[in-house]
Amino acid sequence: MNSEASKIEILVVDDSKVIRWAATKILRNDYTVHEACNGLEAWEILQQNNNIAAVFSDLQMEGSDGYELLGLIRGSDDSRLLNLPVIIITGKDDDDDTKAEVLNLGATDFIIKPFDTVTLKSRAAAYIGYSQKLAEVEDKLEQDKLTGLANKQFFFTHGEKDLSLAVRHKTELAVALIEVDQFMDLINTCGKQNAARVLLKISQTITGSLRKEDLCARIATARFALILPLTNRVGSLRSIERICKKISTLGLRVESKALNICISAGVAGLDLEQPCSSFTELVGQAEGALNKAIASGGASMVSTADNIVHSLGEAAPASDEAPVSQEAPAEQARRVADENPLNPLGMEIIQAIAQIEAGVGSALSADQLSSLMRSVLPLVSYANKKLDLGMTDALEAAKEKLK
């Protein structure tokens, strides 16, 4: 017998108290059983409880029936619900055509009333086991099926490593969450397939705006998550603003009808003075910023750097070219360093150091090491001259070998 804390959860849906009682009595020793008297009540439970592993539902019920419930489940954009086992409980009077119809609508299987203990338990065990294995396989793929981006599990696993690296080497790290405003309205207006095409186009726009070391994942129906290494708070804010404005001006259409796509975003940067204890905490900060942007009416962005709502509704600038600077060289250098944290070379150096520290420096090829050394030689040469390190002869020899 399973303990209450470890029991898998099942939902039984029937307008007959007797049927619900009988099913619960059979299953309760092995599962936590939830009950609903119609399709809409069952749907509310499924929306609120992500732990339901299988549904047993009557077909004919007063109010909303099993057909409606099945349509809601199989029409969902949530992969958890799309793959959820739904076993329909049919009566003796339901003919073969009815059974074929519910299977075509997405039912996993059906059982006939009155059911017995062996039938109910065996169906529950078989389909829950299959569903769990399918979920495990999808998690291992680490890829979102619709967009081809990383999935939620990979995002958090990868993020913990990036956070650890940033804290160890005291480098910048930013996390951004981007969400399509009023996405359910888009589904209702344009249909599920067209809404999916919108998400795919948005995902392509985001990935086309990122560096190779950045990561983009789809972690919810209309929510994308980004990890931006070596990016400070100012740089992350500008990068995400640029991406959001690109999305808002895609000019997407459905059957000649223009779609008004609005985006909200939340950005959080790593505080090197008081770093987060976990990547989940950093994502939580970005989520708080996103929620504030959405609560403000959407089409906006909030960063934890200033907690101010920045509107994304304004037209993008006509040109990305910066005006000619009148700053002194030193001031300009400092500003450029602050505003342009995106440096692939810096990322390569940090990754190389991390490999060496981890004892896997042998994975670095001779060509990689030569390229990195040529990149840092001007810095080392300057440091040698400025700090009188006595490395002049060695540096000259190194320059000759690296030619």
C-alpha positions as CSV (number, residue, x, y, z in Angstrom):
1,M,0.0,0.0,0.0
2,N,1.3,3.4,-0.9
3,S,1.6,6.2,1.6
4,E,-0.7,9.2,1.1
5,A,2.2,11.5,0.2
6,S,3.5,9.2,-2.6
7,K,0.1,8.1,-4.1
8,I,-0.5,8.9,-7.8
9,E,-3.7,11.0,-8.3
10,I,-6.7,10.0,-10.4
11,L,-9.9,11.8,-11.4
12,V,-13.2,10.0,-11.6
13,V,-16.0,11.9,-13.4
14,D,-19.6,10.7,-13.2
15,D,-23.0,12.3,-12.3
16,S,-23.9,9.1,-10.4
17,K,-22.7,9.2,-6.7
18,V,-22.9,5.4,-6.7
19,I,-20.5,5.0,-9.6
20,R,-18.1,7.6,-8.1
21,W,-18.2,5.8,-4.8
22,A,-17.7,2.4,-6.3
23,A,-14.7,3.6,-8.4
24,T,-13.1,5.4,-5.4
25,K,-13.5,2.3,-3.2
26,I,-11.7,0.2,-5.7
27,L,-8.8,2.6,-6.4
28,R,-8.3,4.5,-3.1
29,N,-5.8,2.0,-1.6
30,D,-3.4,2.6,-4.5
31,Y,-4.3,6.1,-5.6
32,T,-5.5,9.5,-4.4
33,V,-8.9,9.7,-6.0
34,H,-10.6,13.1,-6.9
35,E,-14.3,13.2,-7.9
36,A,-16.3,15.4,-10.3
37,C,-20.0,15.2,-11.2
38,N,-19.7,16.7,-14.8
39,G,-17.2,17.7,-17.4
40,L,-16.8,21.4,-16.4
41,E,-16.1,20.5,-12.8
42,A,-13.6,18.0,-13.9
43,W,-11.9,20.5,-16.2
44,E,-11.6,23.0,-13.3
45,I,-9.9,20.3,-11.3
46,L,-7.5,19.5,-14.1
47,Q,-6.6,23.2,-14.5
48,Q,-5.8,23.5,-10.8
49,N,-4.1,20.2,-10.2
50,N,-1.1,19.3,-12.4
51,N,-0.7,15.9,-10.6
52,I,-3.7,14.2,-12.1
53,A,-2.2,11.1,-13.9
54,A,-5.4,9.6,-15.4
55,V,-9.1,10.4,-15.9
56,F,-12.0,7.9,-15.8
57,S,-15.1,9.7,-17.2
58,D,-18.7,8.8,-17.9
59,L,-19.9,9.7,-21.3
60,Q,-23.5,10.8,-20.7
61,M,-23.8,13.3,-17.9
62,E,-26.2,16.2,-17.1
63,G,-24.8,19.6,-17.8
64,S,-21.4,19.1,-19.5
65,D,-20.8,15.6,-20.6
66,G,-17.8,13.3,-21.4
67,Y,-17.7,14.5,-25.0
68,E,-17.2,18.1,-23.9
69,L,-14.6,17.1,-21.3
70,L,-12.7,15.1,-23.9
71,G,-12.8,18.0,-26.3
72,L,-11.3,20.4,-23.7
73,I,-8.5,18.0,-22.8
74,R,-7.5,17.1,-26.3
75,G,-7.9,20.7,-27.5
76,S,-5.5,22.0,-24.8
77,D,-2.1,23.5,-25.6
78,D,-0.7,21.9,-22.4
79,S,1.3,18.8,-23.4
80,R,0.5,17.3,-20.0
81,L,-3.2,17.3,-20.8
82,L,-2.7,16.3,-24.5
83,N,-1.0,13.1,-23.3
84,L,-3.2,12.5,-20.2
85,P,-4.9,9.0,-20.3
86,V,-8.7,9.4,-20.5
87,I,-10.6,6.2,-20.1
88,I,-14.3,6.6,-20.9
89,I,-16.9,4.6,-18.9
90,T,-19.6,3.5,-21.2
91,G,-23.0,1.9,-20.6
92,K,-24.3,-1.4,-22.0
93,D,-26.5,0.6,-24.4
94,D,-23.6,2.4,-26.0
95,D,-23.1,0.8,-29.4
96,D,-19.9,0.2,-31.4
97,D,-20.3,3.5,-33.3
98,T,-20.3,5.4,-30.0
99,K,-17.2,3.7,-28.9
100,A,-15.4,4.4,-32.2
101,E,-16.5,8.0,-32.0
102,V,-14.9,8.6,-28.5
103,L,-11.7,6.9,-29.6
104,N,-11.5,9.2,-32.6
105,L,-12.1,12.2,-30.3
106,G,-9.0,11.2,-28.4
107,A,-10.1,8.8,-25.7
108,T,-7.4,6.4,-24.6
109,D,-9.7,3.4,-24.0
110,F,-13.1,2.6,-22.6
111,I,-14.6,0.2,-20.0
112,I,-18.2,-0.9,-19.7
113,K,-20.4,-0.4,-16.7
114,P,-20.8,-2.2,-14.4
115,F,-17.0,-2.5,-14.1
116,D,-15.1,-4.9,-11.8
117,T,-12.1,-4.4,-9.5
118,V,-9.6,-6.2,-11.8
119,T,-10.7,-4.2,-14.9
120,L,-10.5,-0.8,-13.3
121,K,-7.2,-1.4,-11.5
122,S,-5.5,-2.9,-14.6
123,R,-6.6,0.0,-16.8
124,A,-5.3,2.5,-14.3
125,A,-1.9,0.8,-13.8
126,A,-1.4,0.2,-17.5
127,Y,-2.1,3.7,-18.8
128,I,-0.5,5.6,-16.0
129,G,2.6,3.6,-16.4
130,Y,2.7,4.3,-20.2
131,S,2.0,8.0,-19.6
132,Q,4.8,8.3,-17.1
133,K,7.3,6.6,-19.5
134,L,6.3,8.9,-22.3
135,A,6.8,11.9,-20.1
136,E,10.3,10.6,-19.1
137,V,11.2,10.1,-22.8
138,E,10.1,13.6,-23.7
139,D,12.0,15.1,-20.8
140,K,15.2,13.3,-22.0
141,L,14.8,14.7,-25.5
142,E,15.2,18.2,-23.8
143,Q,13.4,19.8,-26.7
144,D,10.0,21.5,-27.1
145,K,8.1,19.6,-29.8
146,L,6.4,22.7,-31.4
147,T,9.3,25.1,-31.7
148,G,12.4,22.9,-31.5
149,L,13.7,25.1,-28.6
150,A,14.9,23.8,-25.3
151,N,12.2,22.6,-23.0
152,K,11.6,23.7,-19.4
153,Q,13.6,20.9,-17.8
154,F,16.7,21.6,-19.9
155,F,16.3,25.3,-19.3
156,F,16.5,24.9,-15.5
157,T,19.3,22.3,-15.7
158,H,21.4,24.4,-18.0
159,G,20.6,27.5,-15.9
160,E,22.0,26.0,-12.7
161,K,25.3,25.4,-14.4
162,D,25.4,28.9,-15.9
163,L,24.7,30.4,-12.5
164,S,27.4,28.4,-10.8
165,L,29.9,29.5,-13.5
166,A,28.9,33.1,-13.2
167,V,29.2,33.2,-9.4
168,R,32.5,31.3,-9.4
169,H,34.1,33.7,-11.9
170,K,32.2,36.8,-10.8
171,T,30.7,37.4,-14.3
172,E,27.4,38.9,-15.4
173,L,24.3,36.7,-16.0
174,A,20.7,37.7,-16.9
175,V,17.5,35.8,-17.3
176,A,14.5,37.1,-19.3
177,L,10.9,35.8,-19.6
178,I,8.9,36.8,-22.7
179,E,5.2,36.2,-22.9
180,V,2.6,36.7,-25.6
181,D,-0.2,38.9,-24.2
182,Q,-3.7,37.6,-24.3
183,F,-2.7,34.4,-26.1
184,M,-5.9,32.5,-25.3
185,D,-7.8,35.3,-27.1
186,L,-5.6,34.7,-30.1
187,I,-6.5,30.9,-30.0
188,N,-10.2,31.7,-29.8
189,T,-10.0,34.2,-32.6
190,C,-7.7,32.4,-35.1
191,G,-7.8,28.8,-34.0
192,K,-5.2,26.5,-32.4
193,Q,-3.2,25.8,-35.6
194,N,-2.7,29.5,-36.5
195,A,-1.8,30.3,-32.9
196,A,0.8,27.6,-33.0
197,R,2.3,29.1,-36.2
198,V,2.5,32.5,-34.4
199,L,4.5,30.8,-31.6
200,L,6.8,29.2,-34.1
201,K,7.4,32.5,-35.9
202,I,8.1,34.2,-32.5
203,S,10.5,31.5,-31.5
204,Q,12.4,32.0,-34.8
205,T,12.6,35.7,-34.3
206,I,14.0,35.3,-30.8
207,T,16.6,32.8,-31.7
208,G,17.6,34.9,-34.7
209,S,18.4,37.7,-32.3
210,L,20.6,35.8,-29.9
211,R,24.3,34.9,-29.7
212,K,25.5,31.3,-29.9
213,E,26.1,31.2,-26.1
214,D,22.6,32.4,-25.2
215,L,19.8,29.9,-24.6
216,C,16.2,30.2,-25.4
217,A,13.5,27.8,-24.2
218,R,9.7,27.5,-24.3
219,I,8.6,26.8,-20.7
220,A,4.9,27.4,-21.0
221,T,2.2,27.7,-23.7
222,A,3.1,31.3,-24.7
223,R,6.1,31.9,-22.5
224,F,9.7,31.9,-23.6
225,A,12.7,32.0,-21.3
226,L,16.2,33.2,-22.1
227,I,19.6,32.8,-20.4
228,L,22.1,35.6,-21.3
229,P,25.6,34.9,-20.0
230,L,28.1,37.8,-19.7
231,T,25.2,40.3,-20.0
232,N,24.7,43.0,-17.4
233,R,21.4,44.5,-16.5
234,V,21.7,47.4,-18.9
235,G,22.7,45.2,-21.8
236,S,19.9,42.6,-21.0
237,L,17.3,45.3,-20.9
238,R,18.3,46.7,-24.3
239,S,18.6,43.2,-25.8
240,I,15.1,42.1,-24.7
241,E,13.6,45.4,-25.7
242,R,15.0,45.0,-29.2
243,I,13.7,41.4,-29.4
244,C,10.2,42.4,-28.1
245,K,9.9,45.2,-30.6
246,K,11.0,42.9,-33.5
247,I,8.2,40.5,-32.4
248,S,5.6,43.3,-32.2
249,T,6.4,44.5,-35.7
250,L,6.4,41.1,-37.5
251,G,3.3,41.9,-39.4
252,L,1.7,38.5,-39.0
253,R,-1.5,37.8,-40.8
254,V,-4.2,35.1,-40.8
255,E,-6.4,34.9,-43.9
256,S,-5.5,38.5,-44.8
257,K,-6.3,39.7,-41.3
258,A,-3.5,41.5,-39.5
259,L,-2.7,40.2,-36.1
260,N,-1.8,42.7,-33.3
261,I,0.8,40.7,-31.3
262,C,1.8,42.3,-28.0
263,I,4.6,41.1,-25.8
264,S,5.4,41.5,-22.2
265,A,8.8,40.7,-20.6
266,G,10.5,40.5,-17.2
267,V,14.3,40.7,-16.8
268,A,16.4,39.8,-13.8
269,G,20.2,40.2,-13.6
270,L,22.5,38.4,-11.2
271,D,23.6,40.6,-8.2
272,L,27.2,39.7,-7.7
273,E,27.3,41.3,-4.3
274,Q,24.4,39.1,-3.1
275,P,24.1,36.3,-5.6
276,C,21.0,34.0,-5.8
277,S,21.1,30.8,-3.9
278,S,19.7,28.9,-6.9
279,F,18.8,29.5,-10.5
280,T,15.1,29.0,-9.6
281,E,15.4,32.1,-7.4
282,L,16.7,34.1,-10.3
283,V,13.9,32.9,-12.6
284,G,11.5,33.8,-9.8
285,Q,12.8,37.4,-9.8
286,A,12.3,37.6,-13.6
287,E,8.8,36.1,-13.2
288,G,7.9,38.8,-10.6
289,A,9.0,41.5,-13.1
290,L,7.0,39.8,-15.9
291,N,3.9,39.7,-13.7
292,K,4.2,43.4,-13.0
293,A,4.5,44.1,-16.7
294,I,1.4,42.0,-17.5
295,A,-0.5,43.7,-14.6
296,S,0.3,47.1,-16.0
297,G,-1.7,46.2,-19.1
298,G,0.8,44.3,-21.1
299,A,3.0,45.4,-24.1
300,S,5.6,46.4,-21.5
301,M,8.8,45.3,-19.9
302,V,10.0,45.4,-16.3
303,S,13.6,44.8,-15.1
304,T,14.6,44.1,-11.5
305,A,17.3,46.7,-12.0
306,D,14.8,49.6,-11.6
307,N,11.4,47.9,-11.2
308,I,10.0,50.5,-13.7
309,V,7.4,49.6,-16.3
310,H,8.9,50.3,-19.8
311,S,6.4,50.5,-22.6
312,L,7.0,48.4,-25.6
313,G,4.2,50.0,-27.6
314,E,6.3,52.7,-29.2
315,A,7.7,52.3,-32.7
316,A,11.2,51.0,-33.1
317,P,13.8,53.6,-33.9
318,A,14.5,54.1,-37.6
319,S,18.1,53.2,-37.3
320,D,20.2,51.2,-34.8
321,E,23.3,53.3,-35.6
322,A,24.5,55.3,-32.6
323,P,25.2,59.0,-33.0
324,V,28.8,60.2,-33.2
325,S,30.1,60.5,-29.7
326,Q,31.6,63.7,-28.3
327,E,32.8,62.0,-25.1
328,A,36.4,61.8,-24.0
329,P,38.0,58.5,-25.0
330,A,38.2,57.2,-21.4
331,E,34.5,58.1,-20.8
332,Q,33.5,56.5,-24.1
333,A,35.4,53.3,-23.3
334,R,33.7,53.0,-19.9
335,R,30.2,53.6,-21.5
336,V,30.8,51.0,-24.3
337,A,31.9,48.5,-21.7
338,D,28.7,49.1,-19.7
339,E,26.3,49.1,-22.6
340,N,27.8,46.3,-24.7
341,P,28.4,43.3,-22.4
342,L,27.8,40.8,-25.2
343,N,31.3,39.5,-25.9
344,P,31.7,36.0,-27.4
345,L,35.4,36.0,-26.8
346,G,34.9,36.6,-23.1
347,M,32.6,33.7,-23.0
348,E,35.1,31.4,-24.7
349,I,37.9,32.4,-22.3
350,I,35.6,31.7,-19.3
351,Q,34.5,28.4,-20.7
352,A,38.2,27.4,-21.3
353,I,39.1,28.4,-17.7
354,A,36.2,26.4,-16.4
355,Q,37.3,23.3,-18.4
356,I,40.8,23.6,-17.0
357,E,39.6,24.0,-13.4
358,A,37.4,21.0,-13.8
359,G,40.4,18.9,-14.9
360,V,39.2,18.5,-18.5
361,G,41.5,21.0,-20.1
362,S,42.7,18.2,-22.5
363,A,39.4,18.7,-24.4
364,L,40.7,22.1,-25.6
365,S,42.4,21.7,-29.0
366,A,45.7,23.2,-29.9
367,D,43.9,25.5,-32.4
368,Q,41.6,26.7,-29.7
369,L,44.4,27.4,-27.2
370,S,46.4,29.2,-29.9
371,S,43.5,31.4,-30.8
372,L,42.8,32.3,-27.2
373,M,46.4,33.1,-26.5
374,R,46.7,35.4,-29.5
375,S,43.6,37.2,-28.2
376,V,44.9,37.8,-24.7
377,L,48.6,38.5,-25.6
378,P,48.0,42.3,-26.0
379,L,46.5,42.4,-22.5
380,V,49.3,40.3,-21.0
381,S,51.9,42.4,-22.9
382,Y,50.4,45.6,-21.5
383,A,50.3,44.2,-18.0
384,N,53.9,43.1,-18.2
385,K,55.0,46.6,-19.2
386,K,52.8,48.4,-16.7
387,L,53.4,46.1,-13.8
388,D,57.1,45.2,-14.6
389,L,56.4,41.5,-14.5
390,G,59.7,40.5,-16.2
391,M,58.0,38.5,-18.9
392,T,59.3,40.3,-22.0
393,D,61.5,37.5,-23.3
394,A,58.9,34.9,-22.7
395,L,56.2,37.0,-24.4
396,E,58.4,37.6,-27.5
397,A,59.0,33.8,-27.7
398,A,55.3,33.1,-27.4
399,K,54.5,35.6,-30.1
400,E,56.9,33.9,-32.5
401,K,55.4,30.5,-31.8
402,L,51.8,31.7,-32.2
403,K,52.4,33.3,-35.6
